Amino acid sequence: MEASGKESPSTRSAVKAGDGAAASRARAGDGAPRRSPSKIDDATRAEAIQRVRSGESQRAVAEALGVSRGALQNWLRQAEA
């Protein structure tokens, strides 16, 4: 969504077409295409955790790896346990 809270035309058209993946990509911005968290290998998860622990923002890491911030937050919680 735009800063004004309205969807952009590309997001709106993707939603109208019923293409949830396209709508997600349209909202995701310039980051990597989103990937399913279950398809991320253990080495990549470990890298993500390390990058956040070393000070990189969760948003930047999630966008770079193409996963949601929620998935990254789950990995961080699991690593703490």
C-alpha positions in Angstrom: 0.0 0.0 0.0 1.0 3.6 -0.5 1.8 5.9 2.3 -1.7 7.3 2.0 -3.1 3.9 2.9 -4.5 3.2 -0.6 -3.4 0.3 -2.8 -1.4 1.1 -5.9 -3.0 0.4 -9.2 -0.8 -2.7 -9.8 -1.8 -4.2 -6.4 -5.4 -3.4 -7.0 -5.4 -5.1 -10.5 -3.6 -8.2 -9.1 -6.2 -8.5 -6.3 -9.1 -8.1 -8.7 -7.6 -10.8 -10.9 -7.5 -13.1 -7.9 -3.7 -13.5 -8.0 -2.7 -13.4 -4.4 1.0 -14.1 -5.2 1.1 -11.2 -7.7 -0.6 -8.9 -5.1 2.0 -9.9 -2.5 4.8 -9.1 -5.0 3.2 -5.8 -5.8 3.2 -4.9 -2.1 6.6 -6.3 -1.4 8.5 -3.6 -3.2 12.0 -4.1 -4.7 13.1 -7.0 -2.4 13.6 -10.5 -3.5 10.5 -12.5 -4.6 8.8 -14.1 -1.6 9.6 -17.7 -0.9 7.7 -20.1 1.3 9.5 -20.4 4.7 9.3 -24.2 4.4 11.4 -24.1 1.3 14.3 -22.2 2.9 17.2 -24.5 3.8 18.7 -24.6 7.3 21.9 -22.7 6.2 19.8 -19.8 4.9 17.8 -19.7 8.2 21.1 -19.7 10.2 22.4 -16.9 8.0 19.2 -14.8 8.6 19.5 -15.3 12.3 23.1 -14.3 12.3 22.5 -11.2 10.2 19.8 -10.0 12.6 21.9 -10.8 15.7 24.8 -8.8 14.1 22.6 -5.7 13.9 21.0 -5.8 10.5 17.2 -5.0 10.6 14.7 -7.7 10.4 13.0 -5.9 7.6 16.2 -5.7 5.5 17.1 -9.4 6.1 13.6 -10.6 5.3 13.4 -8.6 2.1 16.9 -9.7 1.0 16.0 -13.4 1.5 12.4 -13.0 0.1 10.6 -14.2 3.3 8.1 -12.5 5.5 9.2 -10.7 8.7 6.8 -13.0 10.6 8.7 -16.1 9.3 12.0 -14.5 10.3 10.6 -13.6 13.8 9.5 -17.2 14.2 13.0 -18.5 13.3 14.5 -16.0 15.8 12.1 -17.3 18.6 12.9 -20.9 17.8 16.6 -20.1 17.9 16.2 -18.6 21.4 14.4 -21.7 22.7 
